[in-house]
């Protein structure tokens, strides 16, 4: 998982926004005039381009429609058929930051949502909430890929399902006061 920034001020991804539009024809060699937002500059979270990668037109259109309309896209198929690689290669050519989360048995709700942590501030121990990958990603232009979706633990999948719903939200309850 990516190193999560301690504050929004120190994280350039917070203010990052696509700054150009490209056609599927120009970016992926797909016969379509559909336009998708892209970034001029690469961030450290952008995957490397595989120049030999060949794009499936229908899958590329569906994934790019998600990027263009801020929609969730589910790509399904047999293990090892290149679903995640397809998304990574689209992100690579759009210079779109991407984080891949493998939903193996070691991923917990805490990894996704976050947790309270004891930190030192001004020489004193204080409890501070450290956001997990979901709230971190939802505040930034990040393509979030949940890999091995069928292997996710039920408690983890309930959190993800809420975010994946149309207009999905992630609500973190404030436990102070």
Secondary structure by P-SEA (a helix, b strand, c coil): cccccccccccccccccccccccccccccccccbbbbbbcccccccccccccccccaaaaaaaaaaaacbbbbbbbbcccccaaaaaaaaaaaacbbbbbbcccccccccccbbbbbbbbcccbbbbbbbbcaaaaaaaccccccccccccccaaaaaaaaaaacccbbbbbbbccc
